[in-house]
């Protein structure tokens, strides 16, 4: 193949994507343009944030972790988020992801039952850019400082991991808060939202916050969403984004056909962003295999410089 023909392929792909934009259409997967990412590595002062419920590392077929792992690895290598909040990951699974990511990523987390036990709300980050200044965990219960505690009607332990980062590129500091609300108890979801709201409001008002999570309730007019949006003055990055690079799909699919215009139960909310340039719900799959039973959600945003 000549060098000229080799250059023509990305040019044609770019023209095709431009035509889609003109027609008001968007890419359904990041696989157009020869595997181009939906957002990809952050450039300039932007931060690329991803939230992803990983689905714990089951060994039974179908959709076992050994089958899903290489698909997830390819997705993350394409997208390369600056910050990635994960839910449901088990310790060995998180170590696998660490091994599959480029060497400049690290992560912070604690099992919700303490130590390496049970699921994590882990936060991965690009060490070339971000330095963790402080981190901690709390539990969504009446005794949030008690490891493994639960209240409010949830039968499983629910928790939060937060990290305060310094951005070496911009001099900014911000806090990432990552969580997973209960899937059964509405009371638990509302009480959890109130606790997260109060903890965010206790931070310095000028400190930007990024909240990632699987909230197990639809974004929109639902109690937990309203508590966080209005009570903590958080902005939902999906409707607020200047550009939505994918169509809307329900973010939980359970390995069944995707649901267009379905419920977003996985969100990225923010306080203090100066712009939200793009948002996406990533439908990447390989040979019909999804990396999880959820779709990752993504946002490209900027924060005030330090």
N, C-alpha and C positions, 0 to 999 in steps of 0.2 A: 504494500500500500504506500502510495506517495505521501510525503509530509503534508501536501496540500489537501489530499483526501482525508487524512487523519484529522486535520483542523476543521474540516467541514462538518464532522459529526456534532461536536458541541455547538457549532453555529446553527445548524438545523434545529437542534434541541432547544436552543435559546429562542429561535424564531417561533417554534411551536408553542413554547410556554408563553411568549408574548401574545400570540394569537388567542390562547386560552384566556389570558387576562383581559384582552379587548372584548371577548365574548362574555365576560363576567364569570368565567369558570375558573376553578382552582384545581391543583393537583390532588388526587385522592391518595397517593402514596409518594414517598420520596424517591421512588424507583425511576421516575421519568428523568430525562437528562442523564442517562447512564449511571444511575445510582447517586445522583446529587442529593445532599442533605436537604431537609426542609428548612432548617435554620443554619446549622453548622457552627464552626468556631466563631466566637465573638470577636468582632473587629473594633478598633478604636476604643471608645469609652463604654461600649455596650456590654451588658452582661447577658449571657444565655443561660436561662434557668429552665430546668426540667423537673417535673414531678412524675413519679412512676411507681405504681403498685406492681411489684415484681412477681407476685404469686409465689408463695413459699415453695421450697425445693422438693416437690413431690417426686418420687422415683417410679410411680406407677404410670403405665401408658394409658391413653395417649397424653401428649403434652407434658411429659416428664421433664425434669430440669436438665438432664443430659441432652435431650432433644432441643430444648429451648435455648440453652446456654449459648451456642454459637450464633443463633439468630440475634439474641440480645447483644452479644459482643459486637456484631457487625453494625447494628443500629447505633450503639454508643460510639463506636469508632467513627461513624459518619457524622454524628451530630456534635460530639465533643462539647457538652454543656460546661459552662463555667462552674455552675452549682447544680447538683442533682440530689433532690430529696427522694428517698425510696421508702416504700412501705412493704411490710410482710417478709422482708428478706431474713433468712436464717444465717447463722454465723458462717457456716461453710460456704453457703451460696454467696455471701458478701465477699468472702476471700477469693472465690472464683472470679467474681466481677473485678476485684482489685487486680488479679492476675491478667485478666483479659483487657483491661483498660491500658492506655499508654502509661509509661512509668511516672509521668508527672502528675498523676492523680493520687490523692490520699482520701481517707474517710474517717468519720467520727460517728460513734454509735454505741449503744448499750442494749442488751437484750431486755425485753420488757419485764421478764421475771428476774432480772439481775444477771450480771456477768455476761456470759455468752448464751444464756438460756432464752428460748422462745424467740419471737420475732423482734426485729429492730426497726427503728425509724432512722436509718442511717443517712448521713449527709456526705456525699462525695464532692470534692472540689479540686480545681486546677491549682496546683501548688506553685506554678510559675507566676501566677497572678495574685492569689489570695493567701493571706496568712491568718490562721485562726488566733484570735486574741483571748477568747474565753468560750467555754461551752458548758452545758449542763443538760439535765433531763428532769422532767417531772411527770407525774402520773395523773391521769384524768379521773380524779376521785376526790372525796372529801379530805383525804390526807395526801396531797400531791407530792410531798417529799418522801413518802414511804414507798420503797421499791416494791413493785408488784401489786400495789393496792388497787382495788376497784370498788366502785359504788354506782349508784344511780340506775341500776337495772341491767348493766352490761355483765354478761357472763364471762367474758374474756377481758384480759388486761389491756388497757389503752393508755398511751403515753405520748409525750412530746420530747423531741431532741432539738435543742437550739444551739446555734453557733454565732458568735460575733466575729466578723471578718474585717480585716483591713485589706483594701484593694491597692496593691502597689502601683498599679497603672494610673489611678486617678487620685490617690490619697484619701479616698472616701472610706468610711466605716459603715457597716450595715449588719443587721441581724437576720439570719435565716431561721425560721421556725418550721419544723416538719412534724406532721402528725397523721394519725389514722383514727377517725371516729368510729363509734360502734355501728355495726351493721343491723342490729335488731332493735335497740331501745331508742325511741325518739327522745325520751327524757334524758338519757345519757348524752345524746348528741347536743341537745340544747344546753345542758349543764357543762359539757365539754367546751362548747363555743363560748360560754360565759367565762370560764376559767382562762381560756386562751386569750379572749378579749381583755380580761383584766391584767394578765401578765404583759401583753403588748402595751397596754395603756400605761403600765408602770415604767416602761422604758422612757428614756429622754425623748421629748416630743420631736426634736430635730433629727433623731436617729432613724434612718430608713429601715423598713422591715419588709421581708419577703416571706410569705406564708405559703407553704406547699403541703399538699396532703390529699388523701382519699377521705372524703368527708361523708361518704355513704348517704348523701342526700343531694338532691338536684340543686344546682345553681339556679337562682331565681327567687321566687317568692316562697321560700321555706324558712322556718324559724332559725335554724343554725346559721344559714347564709345571711339572713337579715341581722342577726346578732353580731356577726363578724363585720359585715359591710358597714353598718351604721354605727355600731357600738365602738369599733376600733378604727373607724374611718379608713377602711381598706378598700382598694380599688380592684375589681375583678379584671384581670388582664385580657381575658377573651373578648368581652364586648368593648373594652376600652382601647384595644390595639388599633393602631393606624392601618395595619394590614393583617388580615387573617389568611395565612398561607395554605390552609387546608379547609375543606368543608367541615361542618359540624357533624360529629358522630357521637353516639352514646359512648362514654369512656369505659364502661364495663361491657364486655361482649361475651364473656364466658366461653370463648372459642366457638361461638356460633356466628352466623352472618352478621355483619356490622349493621347498626341501626342508624340511618341518616336522621339528623335533627333530633337525636335522642337526648337523654339526660346526661349532663356533665356532672358527675359526682366527684371527679378529680379536678382540683382547681389550683391556680396560682393567683394569690391576692398580694397586693403590695401597698405600702404606705411610703410616701415621700419620693416616688420615682418622678423624674422630670419628663420622661417620655416612655411610652410603651409602643415600641416601633412595630412589633410583630407578635402574633400568637399562632399556635398550631396544635392540632390533635393528630398525632403521628400514627398512621395506619400501616407502618412497615411490617411486612411479612416476607418469608422466603419459602417458595414452593408450598404455599398455603399454611405454613407454620408461623403463628404469632409468637413473639417472645414472652407474652404474659396473657392473662385473661382480662387485663385492662389495656387501654391505649395510653401511652405517655402524653402528657400535655407540656407545652413549651411556651416560653415567652422571651422576647428580646427587649430589654429595657435599659434605660440609663438612669443613674442616680446622681445627685449633686456631688460635685468634686469636693475633696477635702481641703 
